[in-house]
Amino acid sequence: MPQLYNVTAPRKATNLSLNSDLLAKARDLKVNLSATLEQALNDKLKSIEAEKWKTDNKAAIQVYNEFVQNNGCLGDEYREF
């Protein structure tokens, strides 16, 4: 699956506001905040893109599902399981 963003783009400093207790606990546990936020944002982007794909392809998915319901899956005659 292609990346949703340029992973080689330069890093950019930013300011965030976080719950102070959450931040203190993360720092106490030596959590890498930058890496954690990047992963969380990547996961969020994937989720949003997946929902967008489903919405954009809803009509085609519905037509395909109706076809399968009426005719079975393409290639069913070759299945061995």
N, C-alpha and C positions, 0 to 999 in steps of 0.2 A: 504494500500500500504506500503510495507516495506521501511524503511529509506534507503537513498542512502549512508549514512555514519554512523559511530558509534557516536550516540549523547552523549554517556557517556565518550568518549575519553577525556583525559585531555586537557585543553586549552594550547596554545602555543603563546607566544608573537611573534609579527612580525613587521617589518617596512614597511610602505606603503608611496607612494608619491601620494598626492592628490592636487587638485586645492586649493590654499590657501583661496580663497574667499568662495568656497563651504564648506571647513572645518570650517571656521570662522562662517558662517551662521548656520551650523549644531550645532556647539558648543553653539552659542547664543540661539538656540532653545532647547538646552539640549537633542539633539538626541544621543541615545546610539549607538555609532559607531560600537562597536563589534557586538551587536545584529543585527543591520541593515545590516552589511556586511555578517554575517552568513546567514540571511534570503535571501539576494540577491544572495549569492553563492548557497544556497540550491535551489532557484528558477531556477538559471542558470543550475545547474546539472540536475534538473528535465526536463528542456527543451531539453538539449542535449541528455539525456537518451531517451526521447520520440521520438526525431528525429532518434536516432540510432535504436530504436525498429521498427519504421516505415520502415527504410531502410532494416533492417534484415528480416522483415516479408513482404516485398513488394510483392514477388512472391505469397505467400500464400493468401494475401489479394486480389490480382488480381484474383486468381483462385476461391476464395470464391465469389467475386463479380460477376464473370461470371456465376457461378453456380446459384446464386440468380436471376440473370437476366434471365437465361434460365428456372429455375425451381421454382422460388419463394423462400421465406424464409422457413426454416425447421419449422414446427409447425404452418404454416399459417392456416391450417384447424381447429386449436383449438382456434384461435383468436376470441375474442368477442368484439373487438373495431375497 
